[in-house]
Amino acid sequence: MKIVHTADWHIGKILHNQDLHEDIHLFFDWLLEYIKEENIDVLLVSGDIFDLANPANRDIKSYYQVLYKLSLTKTKIIITGGNHDSVSHLDAPSHLLDVLNIVVIGGGREDRNDMIIPCFDNTGQLECVILAVPFLRDKDLRPTIKASEMNTKSDAISEAIKKYYDELVELINHKYGSEIPIIAMGHLFMHGAITSDSEREIHVGNLEGLQSDIIHPDIDYMALGHIHKPQTIGAKANIRYCGSPVFLDFSEREYEKRIIVLELENQKITNIKPVAIPKSRELRKIAGTLSEVESALSSYRNEYPLTAFLEIEVIEEKKDILKIQALDNLISGIVGEEFKILKHRISFLENRIITSTLQDETKTIQELSPLEVFKLKLTEYTENETINDDLIYIYMQLLEEIND
């Protein structure tokens, strides 16, 4: 049996006013071909299917189109919701999708057995059990731990998540025995994970991350979503983030985008391997003096299917208004399909100040999450970190209720 682990599709993502519709569709095309060529039996998608809880109609259409195409491959599809996803939006068509061999778990289920999915090989033998756990919201965790056991919000959430998985593992062991491999899905922020600028809401009340020892020892592989850089956690090769399949931010420009492929035989995981996703678009930062940047732009050649996105930083010794104007003229005069400049700025070493021009580090309101807007407003009213943390915790609970 072969299983593919992917996550964080973020359908509908906007990067500095540029939509990534083409990027995600090229990934979908490649994924479909890979599944067919490699005879993949199961596809796991660990959360953040959409970038927004209320996606645009075009993005909803893209989602259902790829699900239909995936269903034609006869691969079993298991999708869990992430913190960006609306539980009700993902769960609404779940009974219809069951007919297409597609299981969608948008939010925690009252009947925990709904999140336990046995997977059989082509001879009908049980090969493994998938533990399809979505992003766990406060209402999912609240019944798991008593208020008297809560020392801090962070400890309480960590303990509640551990208990949530432990109880599910116990159900699996009782139902299928302890020898069957368990592959658990999760949309979590693990301690030690390397993040990029594109991760927005880190798990409620747990900004420092969950320790890897919360993972039950009977879980043979943890298929994680939420962090966009592919990585293992600590030295544990069986606890992995596959990362996002497309570049969602300039801070990700050096990442190799991947899926993870698991191979099982005789109820054992025999191989875990990353598979590189073909690069469809380059994100590059060009820095130097004005003349060096101008030269680099004139010689730039795009090697990928989609228009390159560039970040420009001009660094000069002394402040010079003429060079600021020259950079503006250079940017505004560029035409062609080789690249687009999404961010640019000029800085002067003389007094270490930075003068931004045109499109700078500031995001548009459309690119900010509700949490980011709330945090910006908080800075206007209070500098008390304890009060801010409490308000952020309460606000994120409200967001979770809205996105259910």
Steps between C-alpha positions, in 0.01 A plus 500: 500500500617852417379810681564864406506766773435860396352805674455877496367543148370848591277522194425871441825634643590857397868601510551878484187546286594207272280193517661156495221333304735375226754372754257275685352368175842399369554316828163326465588391145833360615347328803239327288764367262721387787212313665421323173860412415592379848169322571443689822240336722428779751538880490509690830444878507574635849309826517488854362333400176394862448678820593179662624208364700263647239672425168406658170280306258796442266696340783209278602471390137873417489463287814212294365662463159816350649298275731304366203820433303657332802194279542553363149839360605330264749733634769345539845505869596502611864476875567507673837427864578759756607486824695434696177207278404133531589384179668146530365621583150719189479254269674186603308550267197679223694222240458494559125879478477492166685354350184816608312727333760584842646490545877486858628532579872465876530492514881510274802216245501279413795531134406876446509461184289425725200866610507631142493532382140624148417691459173511169315738379229382365164454152649267632769750470785509777759832678446476800733260731682486874431428725795341799321524778758435856376611827661367471852304803612432607854157334508661167397756516779294650782325172600830308494660650811361621831530865595675399824782344296574819307814672630536726198311533171802365311541196726128435496478501121808280465361249749156510339643429154707212639195353671291542184747293294558249781130421522481448123801268505335299777187465285710375207692249714176370645335467159789384279773385738832662588697358205323699227700810388338828599551800275372812675418830336530831683495872440730609780792724588775276639783634712817544295319539168655762271233746388477750216320835477199333337372313807238722657312365800714268712297265721289681757689566824794287392733742328812311605388173341412151617770263620551189289452277806127564482493264198380158617773234453256280308474763224731376225489817288375851573385676181511866601371816340515869601872578453601571141863386507547123446672360810518230760455583867817443698667176402170322446467405135141386557374845609497720189369815345473456125475879457288697257514392133539855360696805613276712721749768605843635407636353824440155347702566186784261595271211598475188287128425479416136564249229561581207729448144379451209741539140390345219703532125470362228725368756747836676533623837377799402287596839357440870556630723223460863394420562133579842356218691331610653169558873541254705296593851609813666637491743790831685519651786694745726315710731718784739423571852385264660250734422210545140618126448532440656158760267347351195672152585375615554143676162494230304684357203311202307632546121487158401632146476351355793696609864521767548768425711808788721612585692816744788443719668761729782392780574748697825461760672718351849519144623487422630155153616393599456136568131556163456667339657194720292268384180672137606461560569132675166456215306658223684319678464166530124508275311258495138392401156621834378639433637848293727721647705782269461799712669768775758484679740727817709524720535808798721579790377712599852601226540759350149501155623403277325255290690250230289344364578158181385332435140608687448827482260793145613584224256413164606365195450720398210272824318583467541876320235703240611757750408773771718344260796486404442864868487607570827318211668680622365834835674457316832479336457841727299729859382537418257781599158357300301757180690422570472127552122522170459688312717249654311207397169657140620545491647148623175344231308686244734342656445157472124548131529583441715190686252273311194624 
